[in-house]
Amino acid sequence: MLAATLTAIVLANRHRVGIDHIIEFKGSLGVLLISGLFITLAARLDLDALLDHGWAEILFIGVLVFITRPATVFLAACDSTLDCRERLYVSCMVPRGTVAVSSVFALEMTAVGYPRAIELKSVVFVVVSVTVLVYGIGAFRLSRALRLVQPDPQGILFV
């Protein structure tokens, strides 16, 4: 503990610390962990529970995806420099951490034997699927409609 504290003090007092590679690794690790979580969720999903959604679940998913998430981003960005168009776009691309946490809870609740955990797992899976489909397919069109991208970008992309 003392060594970690002293290392943090020394690094904090250095004039220049290169952390770009650490930030890149953190991003890659986050994508890897979230992907693994969703693969686990899909593998443990009961197909009958997935196909057994009624209007209440469909309405819940619609409200969550199209009303709650954008409203949350708009409220969170009240004091930011983002304009209304940028907030609308970000509200569609916002990180989905709460869905990841919900899927962990669903898996844990299943392990404990909570009777309605199967329903929660399937709703979480549908929310993930709908957000990926709606926002993933619509991201480019939405950015063009909101005039947030260059109309005809030219250049070379090195990967």
FENBEL-V816776 format. One record per pair of residues at least 24 apart in sequence whose C-alpha atoms are under 10 Angstrom apart, sorted by the first residue. I is the first residue (numbers start at 1). GAP is how many residues later the second one is. Records with the same first field share a line. If there is no record, write none. Layout:
I: GAP  GAP
//
This chain:
33: 67
34: 62  63  65  66  67
35: 65
37: 63  64  66  67  70
38: 61  62  65  66  86  87  90
40: 63  64  67
41: 59  62  63  65  66  80  81  83  84
42: 79  80  82  83
44: 63  66  74  77  78
45: 62  73  74  76  77  80
46: 72  73  75  76
47: 75
48: 70  74
49: 69  70  71  72  73  74
50: 68  69  70  71  72  73  74  75  76
51: 71
52: 67  70
53: 66  69  70  73
57: 62  63  65  66  69  70
58: 65  68  69
60: 63  67
61: 62  63  65  66  67  69  70
62: 65  68  69
64: 63  67
65: 26  27  62  63  65  66  69  70
66: 25  26  65  68
67: 24
69: 24  25  27
70: 24
84: 62
85: 57  58  60  61  62  63
86: 57  60  61  62
88: 54  55  58
89: 46  50  53  54  57  59
90: 49  53
91: 44
92: 39  42  43  44  46  47  50
93: 38  39  42  43  46
94: 41
96: 32  35
99: 25  26  28  29
100: 24  25  28
103: 25
//
